[in-house]
Amino acid sequence: MELHPSVPAFAFAVAVLAAVAGVVQRFKFPALPLYLLAGLVVAPWLDPEVIEPLPTLGLLMLLFSVGLEFGPDRIDEISGRASRAGLVDLLALPVGVALGRTVGLDWTSAVLLGGVVYMSSSAVIAKLIIELRRAAAPESELVLGVLVFEDLAIALVLAFFGGHGGALGMLAGALLVLGYLALARWLAPALARLLEAASDEFVLLLGTAFTVGTAVLFNALGVSEGIGAFLSGVMAAGLGLRDRIEHLFAPVRDLAVALFFLAVGVSAVSVFDGLPLLAVGLVALALLVKLVIDYFAAAAGGLGVRRRVLTSLYMVPRGEFNLVLGALALAHGERLVAQVAVLLVLASVPLGAVLIRFGPDWTRRLGPRKRRAT
Amino acid sequence: MRVEETVLPGVGHKFTVVTHSGDKVVVLVHQTGVREVYFYRDDEDDAVAELELSDEEARELGAILAGVLYRPEVSGDVRSRVKELTIEWIRVEPGHPCVNRPLADWLARVPGVHVLGILREDEALYPNPPPDLKVEVGDVLIAAGSRAAIDNLKRADCRG
């Protein structure tokens, strides 16, 4: 009997991931950025199509966890300082849109580019903050609060611009997204008691079916499936399942997410074919715009100079939503935005990891003056 | 002592504790159960000491800090008061109506009490005792709650 071709490909992919994780562990450096780069290297020998649906599920689960952890219900929990910073940070969105219009994109593509410029990756940044032990620092609290804002903002942007069915699709998408948000807010808490007695196995299977099912439904209605997965996470948080699902999904999710990042690296190779200089320029501008705006966002959040610099450095990594926006742009026929999105993720995740790892050492001189002991 | 709790989405909860002497300690409780403890001196921007604990280690350390294993005063019932809450060591005397009943039976009758641990002679401490643990004569319950609730626990009557 012959093995299905996906099995050896899966074995190879996981072996690559294991090798990367093993090597990286010795240097106290997070593995996620290296999965991306490993994907670039092994691209000639790995076809991500063969191991589907794992990479796709990886993205959906990543967005589900973002919805679970960074959903709009968190808005009530984050501090006023983080809210002010979140509003300043929001400026990156119109700046990105303006950038898109300047280089001659149509409105939809420009909005998608605005999202690509604006969004930082909640999933990647939270993982880096945990692995590099930065969670106790004041800037981490601000950064995580701002990310809650970004995820809500992009959910609304995608509701209106993520569809591919013209004006009707736009309306359907908006209604669907707002409907899910409303259900998560008002109906889910009432149902939470029913799930308390449910077994772990049931919660795991129902959660998976609901998430993937929602993604399929959204896609069928012409709305981004990514936003469907995100909203499923918001719903799960509303049902009071946050801790349980975090616990149940974590190992499965980590494997799928690692495969997804490897697959992103592999498919990024094709982006380099005929890469226009304009795309490279836009990536550099996107990084720069966000760095400057987030410095002022941190100032609005009441942090000192050193912590402001660190806040902008922490916000560098891009990830899940940028790739969703890139895929939508590609479906819309705008290859440039897709190239910018993929290249931005590829550049910003390793760069951000280095900045978060070494930033606190490099910026020590900017900190408050030490008082001399007498 | 000032304690401030903040939620870190995707990470866990952060407790910032400023002691009476002005030292700052930040305790992170990760969703995974891992705890990180950071100590800050007031003239330093970065933590001068850090500590990582597993869930189990953190509980044990917490029990030591709470005076569960050794308490400086040994006579009578010791109460330590945190605002309106109190922690009390209660010895189960022979003839108590709830002797040999599971802990859950005790707690079902007295809302507002949390049993942090049970000390049993010649046996290890039971930190966070499971509700089905049978309470025996001579056990010492380490109970936390309001004063009224703790008094109710002493008088709990499982026969009714």
HADDOCK unambig.tbl for C-alpha pairs under 7 A between the chains (distance, minus, plus):
assign (segid A and resid 69 and name CA) (segid B and resid 9 and name CA) 5.58 0.50 0.50
assign (segid A and resid 69 and name CA) (segid B and resid 10 and name CA) 5.19 0.50 0.50
assign (segid A and resid 70 and name CA) (segid B and resid 9 and name CA) 5.94 0.50 0.50
assign (segid A and resid 70 and name CA) (segid B and resid 10 and name CA) 6.96 0.50 0.50
assign (segid A and resid 77 and name CA) (segid B and resid 7 and name CA) 6.67 0.50 0.50
assign (segid A and resid 78 and name CA) (segid B and resid 7 and name CA) 6.93 0.50 0.50
assign (segid A and resid 126 and name CA) (segid B and resid 10 and name CA) 5.94 0.50 0.50
assign (segid A and resid 126 and name CA) (segid B and resid 11 and name CA) 6.67 0.50 0.50
assign (segid A and resid 130 and name CA) (segid B and resid 11 and name CA) 6.86 0.50 0.50
assign (segid A and resid 136 and name CA) (segid B and resid 26 and name CA) 6.55 0.50 0.50
assign (segid A and resid 136 and name CA) (segid B and resid 28 and name CA) 6.72 0.50 0.50
assign (segid A and resid 141 and name CA) (segid B and resid 8 and name CA) 6.06 0.50 0.50
assign (segid A and resid 144 and name CA) (segid B and resid 8 and name CA) 6.41 0.50 0.50
assign (segid A and resid 144 and name CA) (segid B and resid 9 and name CA) 6.12 0.50 0.50
assign (segid A and resid 367 and name CA) (segid B and resid 45 and name CA) 6.55 0.50 0.50
assign (segid A and resid 368 and name CA) (segid B and resid 45 and name CA) 6.89 0.50 0.50
assign (segid A and resid 370 and name CA) (segid B and resid 43 and name CA) 5.62 0.50 0.50
assign (segid A and resid 370 and name CA) (segid B and resid 44 and name CA) 6.60 0.50 0.50
assign (segid A and resid 371 and name CA) (segid B and resid 43 and name CA) 6.06 0.50 0.50
